Amino acid sequence: MRKQHEEGAPPRPLWQRMTWLVVIWSASVLALGVVAWLLRQFMTAAGLATP
């Protein structure tokens, strides 16, 4: 079984772990928004726009 932390290294503080969680979540939401926007642009260019 792998060790969770290096020998003698204390675990990172909760605020630092939560910050990384929020950063990764925000980046994934932003990436999804960009993909949705691009799909919408392609659909509009193909004449599939809604009135």
GIZIVEN-V711901 format. One record per backbone hydrogen bond with DSSP energy under -1.0 kcal/mol. CO is the residue of the C=O (numbers start at 1). NH is the residue of the N-H. E is the energy in kcal/mol with one decimal. If there is no record, write none. Layout:
# GIZIVEN-V711901
co->(CO:CO)
nh->(NH:NH)
e->(E:E)
This chain:
# GIZIVEN-V711901
co->(6:13:14:15:16:17:18:19:20:21:22:23:24:25:26:27:28:29:30:31:32:33:34:35:36:37:38:39:40:41:42:43:44)
nh->(9:17:18:19:20:21:22:23:24:25:26:27:28:29:30:31:32:33:34:35:36:37:38:39:40:41:42:43:44:45:46:48:47)
e->(-1.9:-1.9:-2.7:-1.9:-1.8:-1.9:-2.4:-2.5:-2.7:-2.4:-2.7:-2.3:-2.0:-2.3:-2.5:-2.4:-2.2:-2.2:-2.2:-2.2:-2.4:-2.4:-2.6:-2.4:-2.2:-2.3:-2.4:-2.4:-2.4:-2.4:-1.5:-3.0:-1.5)
